[in-house]
Amino acid sequence: LKAFEGDKVLRILAKNEDQISLLQDLTEMDQLQLDIWKEPTHPTLPVDIHVPFESLQSVKAFLEANEIEHYIMINDLQALIDEERHEMQSTRFIEPRN
Amino acid sequence: TDNFDYAQYHTLDEINAFMDMLVAENPNLVTKLRIGSSYEQRPLYVLKFSSGPNRPGFWIDTGIHSREWVTQAAGIWFAKKIVIDYGRNQAFTAILNKMDILLEIVTNPDGYHYTHTTNRMWRKTRKPNPGSSCVGVDPNRNWDAGFGGPGASSNPCMETYRGPSAHSESEVKSIVDYVKSHGNIKGFISIHSYSQMLMYPYGYTKTPVPNQPELHDLARRAIANLASLYGTKYTYGSIITTIYQASGGTIDWTYDQGIKYSYTFELRDTGRYGFLLPANQIIPTAQETWLGLMTIMQHTKDNLY
């Protein structure tokens, strides 16, 4: 199973078309292994990016250097997945309702 | 299926068993069609709900993007809702007495299985890409509608990789072949998550569709009905004006095939959980979405063309 320990999902709020264009450049950087949940298209729409732990510093540096507003939407992706899996497994042991 | 837990996420095997149970319990109303196979040779099943022969069809698909688990879960709930409401709910009975409903609950089974076994965040199909170590195609960029244009990637490592050619993915081609062979589908709804949006064509061009005023008004009424249950706020409009330019999308192709009532939903939420929507949100999401679907199905029934 692929693990996502330390991965975060960032919500990024671009102010203008220039920042959208910068974010589009960011999403094309294959080496960062970003998983784009919501693509950068328009300043009125938020951008959500799942950032692997290894790329966090680079992405944060990029956003801060370009003064692009962002916050952490999901702090620990693996924790949420573990919670989901636990929920699924625990319900399997419940007796079916009559 | 009364004992099935609709408030939990389920594996592919559990969903397939659910479909078999539903068919067994409702042999005169529900049939399971196999419209093709996925890349990894999993069957592609469509549940056909029909109260009589030679009816026009209304298509609903869920789960073309495998990680959007609330959509497959909502599809299961819709299937049960259909058999419960037929013969009991007057408005719905009138719909199913005039149109068949065709429901594909797991449109990308390879991806769905992969999300349960290997990578919960997987979106695409699972077909290898020759010359690349990256796997899969975005099946919502693979349709022959502005294929290869802006809003899709030519890079196999991107989540919006369009594939080598239109309809290269068997998961897409199977629907294409079915829709063409059916020849009488009047409404087509493709369900995604998340963002809370209801959209109509086009995604690949800013040119408005000829039926834009009608589709826009119907979308407005559908989200008003949806919001009447829990107050969930949806935005609506054409894909390109509401979310972003996207070429090779499902409903652009269906609209260009002559299916006027073509829509795509983006279900809950707006960004707290994304694709990891907690299971306790499944039933409320499905319930409110059903109200939106009802508005579109009723309008389609009343305006067959």
Interface residues (C-beta under 8 A of the other chain):
Chain A: L1 K2 F4 V9 R11 D30 D35 I36 W37 K38 E39 T41 H42 L45 P46 D48 H50 M73 I74 L77 L80 I81 E84 E87 M88 T91 P96 R97
Chain B: N3 D5 Q8 Y9 T117 T118 N119 R120 M121 N155 C157 M158 E159 T160 S195 I243 Y244 Q245 G271 R272 Y273 G274 F275 L276 P278 A279
